């Protein structure tokens, strides 16, 4: 667990709080700018973005952070919040779409070109995103990296930033409403999700099996939190993937109104293709 001296400044907590405040303020500024340009923004997306920021900061500051310094169970609760649940809510906040609505036309075209760039095409390939997400967790929990992060605050910040960003990328590829260079079909996404879930579960079972010493029960409870918490979030992802497929393939006229039908009208090219 975390062995920082209690008299030292908790760098991770400070950085996490600052980033969360900036993320909320920046999002609010974009909402105002988009509305000034005559482009409305759903309140629900703003709410899930703020809640996602709150969950992310709760994982690295406050009571949970303090408990995680001595409890493996609390540490794993923070992992589920930071790496899985917070990314899901942040993705549903659709920050890229909001940015496109807030930008002027010329700036928006530059952003679109960036989104269509080759590096982002590679990063948004589902297998690559899954490898960065789950593979990163195997690196953290299967090597001495976590122990080193407890000693070096800068490394700890980088590890937690990777957990959050990799979780965001993987979630965005699966269910994100924001535009992507390309978006794979439902079957492809579900296969990648199932494989990622299996790798995550195997890691949790490995941690459970390796638990020992005076903290045996705490370590086992932590592994169970990782296992069942991860399954719950991944189940939500699977439901959202299938819901997207249903909305895109259902017959016209089935739904809750013409406006919703217009929003969900199938496109003539694959969903998520930019420009």
N, C-alpha and C positions, 0 to 999 in steps of 0.2 A: 504494500500500500504506500501512500504518499508519506514521505518522511521529512518533509520540509520543516525546518525549525519554525515553531510558532511565532517567534519574534520577527521573522523575515516578512517582507512584503510578498503577498501571494500574487505573483505576476500573472498567472493564468486568470485568476478572478478579476483582476483589474482590466486586463486586455479584453476578457469576455464581456464585461459590463460596458466598456467603452464601445466596442464593436456593435453590441446590441442596441445601444442608444443611437448610434450613428445610423444603423440599419433602419430603425423605426422612423427617425427624423427624415432620412433620405427618401424613404418610401412615401411618407406624408407629403414631402415637398413635390415629388413626382405626381402624386394624386392631384394636388392643387394645380400644378402646371397643366396637367392633362385636362382638367375641368376648365381652366382658363382658355384652353384651345378648343373648347366645345366638345370634348371627348369624355363622356361620363365613365366612371369606374365603379364596379360593384362594391358595395360596402362589405359584403361577405369576404371578398378577397383581401381587403384591408384587415379585417378581423383575424383571419387565419394567419396572415403574415405577422401580425403583432403577437399572437399567441405562440407562433413558432419561435419568434425571437425570445419570448419569455421562457419557453421551455429550454431553449439552448442555453440561455444565461443561467437558468436554474441548475443546469447540469454542472456548471463550472464555478458557481458562486453560492453563497448562502449556506443554509443548513445541510443540503445534500452534499455540497463540496466539502464541508467540514466533516460530515460523517464518512465520506469516501476516503478520508485520510487514514482511517483506522478500520473501515468495514468494506470487505469485498462485495457484500450484497449491495451496499449503497453505491459503490463504484460501478457495478453492473447496471444499476438503475439509471445512473448518469449516462452510461454507454447507450442504453436504449433510447433515452431522451435525446441525447446529442447526435447520435449517429443514425437514428431511424425515425422517431416520431417527429422531432423538430424539422428535419429535412422534408418530410411529407407535407407538413403544413406550409413550410416556406415555398415549396414547389407549387402548391395550390394557390399561393398568393400571386403567381404569374408575374414576377418582377420584370422579366424581359419584355413581355407584352405591354406592361405599364410604361416602361422606358420608351418603347417605340411610339406609344401614344403621346408621350410628353415631349419628345424631341421634335425639332423642326425637320422638314422634309430632307434637307441635305444631310443632316446628322443621322437621321433615320436610315438613309441609304448606306451611309458608311457602316453603321451598326449591322445592317443586313449583310453587307459584304464580309464583315468579320465573322458573322454567324455561319456564313457559307464557306469559310476557309477550310483548308485541308486538315489542319490540326483539330479543329472542332468536329469535323466529320469523323475523324478517328476516335476522339474522346467520347462522342455520342454513339458509337457502336455499342450495342448492349453488352456484348461479351467483354469489351474493354472496360466499360463502366463497372460491370460486376467484378472484374478482376481488381480494379483499383479499390473498390469498396471492401469486399470480403477478403481479398488478398492482403489488403492493408491490415485488417484485423488479425489475420494469421501472423503477420509480421510483428504486430504489437504484442500479442499474447503468446506467441510461440517462440519468441527470442528474448534476449535481455533488454530489448528496447524500452519496455515499460519501466523497468527498474532504473534505467539510465534517465528516463524522462522525470522520474521522481527526484533525481539528483540535480539535473540541469533544467532550470525553469524555461529557458528559451526552447529547448527540445520538447518540453511538455506542451508548450503553446503550439508548436508545429504539429505534434502528434494529434492534439485535439482539433486543430484546424483541418488536418487531413480527414479525420473521422467525420466531421461535419460536411466538408466540401465533397468528399467522395460519396457520402450518403445522399447528398443533394443531387449530384450528377446521376447516380444510379436511379434515384426516384424520378428525376426529370425525364430520363430516357424512357422509363416505363409508363408514366402517367401524366407527365407535365403538360399543361395547356400552352406553354410557350412554344414558339416555332423552333424547329430543329432542322439541320441540313438534310436529314432524312429520318424517317420513322419506320421501323420494321413492323411486320404484320403481327397480329395478335398471337398466333401460334409460336412465332419466334420469341416474342417477349415472354410468354408464359414458360417456355422451355428454359430460357435464361434465368427467370425468376425462380423456378423450381430448383435448378442447379445451384444458384446462389443460396437459396434457403437451406439446401442440403449441406453445403459447405459451412454455413453459419452454425447449423445444428451440430455438425460433427465437431466443430471447434468447441461449442458449449459442452458437449459430452466429454471431450478430451479434458477440458478444465475440471469437470466434475470428477473424472476418474483420477486425475492427478492431485486432487485435494488431499491434504494431510496436515499433521501437526496439530498444535493447540487450536488453530482456527478452522478446523475441519468443517464444522457445521456452517460457519459463515461462508467459507469458500464454496461449499456445495450449494447453499442457498443462492449465492451469487451466480453460479453456473446455471441454476434453474431459472433465475430471472432473465439471464441472457437467452436461454433456450425458449421459454414460453413468451417472453416479451417480444423477441424477434419473430416468432411464429405469428403472433397477433398482428404485428405491423405488416408482415409479408402477406398475411391473409387479406388485410385491407387493400394492399397493392394489387393482389390478384382480382379482387372484386372490382376495383377501379379500372383495371385493364379490360376486364370482360364488359363492364358498363360502357366503356368507350367503344368497344367493338359493337355492342348492341345499338348504341345511338347512331353509329355510322352505317349500319346495315338494315335497320328496321324500315318497314315500308313507310312512305310518306303518308301523313294523315294519322299516324299513331303517335300520341303524345298528349301534352298538356296545353297545346295552343299553337296558333300559327307562328307567333314570334319565336317560340322555342324551336319549332320546325325550321324556321329560317336560319336560326343560329347553328343548327346541327345539320344543315343540308350537305349531303355528300359532295365532295369536290371531284373535279375531273382528273386530278393528279394525287399522288399519295399524300396523306395528311402529314403536315409538318415540313413539307418542302418549301423553301423560302423563295421569295421573289418571283 
